[in-house]
Amino acid sequence: MTNAHILASKLSIPMHPDLFISSRLSGILKHLTEKRLTVVTAGAGHGKTALTAWAVRHKDITPVWYHLDEQDRDFSRFIRYAAAGLTSCTKNPCPMMERRIAPFSAIHRERALAEIVHALEAAPGPRVCLVLDDFHTVQEETAILESVKFLVENLPPWFHIILLTRSTPEMGLSRLHLTGQAVEITESDLLFTLDETRQFLTKHLWPRPPKKIFAGYLIPST
């Protein structure tokens, strides 16, 4: 894979201009990048991508967004896209980083990851978060899972990683919690409360929504 094969759409932050963000959700999202690793786990349609995109746009941090799919299960492809995104966020871009890691396969992943860490340490920029969107599509791959753990443990302190996934990855999160490096946001955190559902419907749909709608259908679905 050469630079010409890097699709810009896979490294673009999504746009969600019309969102309802309650004060409770805003408070949760405010802590999104306080730990080295944040894992947002929820099923499809629960807003993890939209809410995370909104949150990082409203923080003093530079987001590097990587949309993952089944093809990214290949370690060489994964690391090339990650490097392509990260080179754009350093104070002095490091185009050589992508070329130096290009030949590395999964069996040499630590060398490839070390190149990324060294490049970022040598050319520090602003606070950065790497968002791996739809991480569930690749998290069964040992090489990629171990790579994320390596980055969490070795990247500079101004760097954060956010995983958006439908299921909790098996990467020793309890140990990361104990060392103060990780935080989880779950599906229950993203669901609207009764008051939030009422606020949303009053603002966007009906001035006075019927009470039966709240209890019978909308509350369990928002």
PyMOL commands that set and color helices and strands:
alter all, ss='L'
color gray80, all
select helices_A, chain A and resi 3-5+8-11+23-29+48-57+70-73+75-87+95-101+106-122+135-137+142-154+173-178+187-190+194-204+211-221
alter helices_A, ss='H'
color red, helices_A
select strands_A, chain A and resi 37-41+62-67+128-133+159-165+182-185
alter strands_A, ss='S'
color yellow, strands_A
deselect
rebuild
show_as cartoon
